[in-house]
């Protein structure tokens, strides 16, 4: 009979000892972007269909754009992991904002799945930055690009920003994949 009451006390003591052995931060949920390392084919297909439909719309418009926001002389693999996450977060901010704009009904329907996917990725990236590098300062390369992005947001038309974001969608996805691969991105 004594053995039965001793066992719960032993378990309680063991749990308390193990809890004290690990710092609270070590038990926190870690940042995982694993699901973005290899993008699901149906997501990629939805993105491709949306991009193709947008290209068809662009052919019919008289939009003249010279936006070069997504043109860089460096690759994300050259950046630190926190810089990569900041880069993709900024790209996704622009892309999701542009996909959320009012559009004709068929294009609005076409972009719902890509917008949902990109919005989820954006939220995951924000969570990672808040958890892993809340006070991270961007490198000079990234800071320069972020300034270029801010300038474009102020000087370019919404239509040109939308075109740039959608036409460079797969670059954003590649950058997302690179951020998810962390140190394995080359």
Secondary structure, DSSP 8 states (H G I E B T S, - for coil): -HHHHHHHHHHHHHHHHHHHHS-HHHHS-----GGGTS--HHHHHHHHHHHHHHHHHHHHS-------TT--SS-GGGS-HHHHHHHHHHHHHHHHHHHTS---HHHHHHTHHHHHHHHHHHHHHHHHHHHH-TT----HHHHHHHHHHHHHHHHS-HHHHHHHHHHTHHHHHHHHHHHHHGGG--
